[in-house]
Amino acid sequence: MSPQPPSLSPDLQRLKDEGYGIHFREGHLMVSVPYVNANREIKWGYLVSTLELAGDQIQRPDIHVAWFIGETPSDIPCDSNGEKLMRLIHQETPYDLGNGIVASCGFSQMPDSGQRDYHDYFEKMSTYVGMLQAEAQDIDSSISYRDYPPIESDEEGSVFRYQDTATTRARIGAVTDKIRNQKVAIVGLGGSGSYVLDAVAKTPVAEIHIYDDDMLLTHNAFRSPGAAKLEHLMQGRSKFYIIKQLTMRCISMSLRILNVLHLITHRHLLYMISFLLR
């Protein structure tokens, strides 16, 4: 089950209403755009921007930089003469944004207002689209951003209740991908293990297996993230039960499986080794 897509803010609704091809993918806004390649051919690619969110509510863009994905990984947008748009490009090498999103290059264009950042996503994305489209229209005046090709839907599941914008904001998507869908075992939910769980639960791993059979006592509650309920402490609930509830309530969806084996024996150690080697 994937997190709900962000609610369309007035600026994104305006993009949609005016015919821009927009969709969302892993904390990014993607907009279809016509461009000119080095052979003076008109192709279609994507402009990519990080999304600044508060829950599912879209905020003002936090940065003026955008990324570009061409028809091929080596495609760099050009002017109508087939020369690279160096006035727009600030990074010419590919950049891995994570989750299969690899940009051909990066753009840096300040708003016409002279401000460092754009007022909203309509101003930001329409500015970049307009610059690329203008070069395409010099070759074929009938080209319009409204004629974008069908957009492939992104149906891949997510373990999060809401969009992970921390990864996109820090631009560590390629690093996060290294643990995507992996299995992690944590031995002990004490003052260290509980914080390890809290951190790992905010990554896209597929499974987290917990090895701890202790009860969560009052002193444990002061050594763990979150706040255990008083009634759970009085009931003598296990660390696994209480910390799992805190973790699942925060970010993790049902795709994340927390498991428990009570006493760690030689057999369990062999199991853990085989589990990690799968």
C-alpha angles and dihedrals in degrees: 000000000000127000115264113269113255117272110259110255118210091264094052091043087054091052089052094044092051092054104260115150104237134169138157129239128176097328095322133111112221124194125187115237138178115231142170120246129207091274091057090250120143111236137166125245141151136263110215128201133173114247121232107213140179101195102310093333116106117228133195115297110271096207137027094220120104134183131228130217116193132198088266127028092248096049113121118186113253138189122254089277093057095255119135115261093241092162086068103032118085098166118035099180124084116269124203109222092179135249092062095307108129116172120213091212144338130253130212117188122153118219117268087241090072092242118133094235134033121260092232143342094270091060092044101047097036089052093055093041090051093053094051094040092052091062091049091049090055085067099035117013092196093066113114134174086232091070094068119151120251113293116232110233120237106227099163112132125244132209093215131092091214137018118292101229095158090076094048093044091053091040093230097129093121090053092047090052089065091071098032111130092000126137120241130192121202119193111206131005098221130120091310105028095051091056091045088054091048091054097042091048088064092060127078097255115144101222139016117195116199124204109195130107099180127119119245105247127186095266089051091056089062091053097050133074119257126019122286116217116253091232091056091053091049091048092054095238120182122260088239094055097046099041090044090055091050092048097046092046091054110048117325123102126207091272087075108082119204112194134183136207112186112213120027108228134164087270091054092050089055089048092052092050092050090044092054092046095055 
